[in-house]
Amino acid sequence: MDIQWAAVLLAGLAILAIAAVAITGLALKGTASQDRARILRAVAELMRELRGRR
């Protein structure tokens, strides 16, 4: 694997991780505790879809 492709893949993974943390933080802010599990499950499904695996 070329070093440039490895850097692109690593950058893509970092972007996905940052997006997951940002979405989760925004979604959980100000929510009731009973809704948090539903939100976390939805964020996990979204991240799986973005990565292309189910």
N, C-alpha and C positions, 0 to 999 in steps of 0.2 A: 504494500500500500504506500502510496506516495505521501510524503509528509504534509503536503497541502490538503489532501483529502482527509487525512487524520485531523488536521486543524479545523476543517470545515465541519466534520462530524462532531468534534468536541464542542465547537461553538454552538452548533444546533442543539446538542444535549443541554448545554448551559442555558440556552434561551428557553427551552422547555421547562427546565427546573425553576428558573426565575418566574416564568409565567404561572406555573403551578402554585408557587408560594404567593405571588401577588393576587391571583384569583381567589385563593383560599383566604387570605387575609382580608380582602375586600368583602368577600361573601360572609365571613363569620362576624364581621364588625357589626354589633348592634342586633344580633339575632338571638332568639330564645334558645335555650339549651336543647330543647326537644327537636329543633330544626337543624342543628349542627350536623348530625349524622347523615341526614338526607343531602345536605350541601356537600359534605366531604365525599360522599358516594358519587354525586353528580360530577364533581371536579375530577375524581379518579377516572370515571368513564370518559370524560372529555380528553384527558391526557392520553388515555389508551387509544382513543380515536386519532388524535394528532400524531401519535407515534406509529400508527398503522397496524397495531396489534390489538386483538380482542381477547 
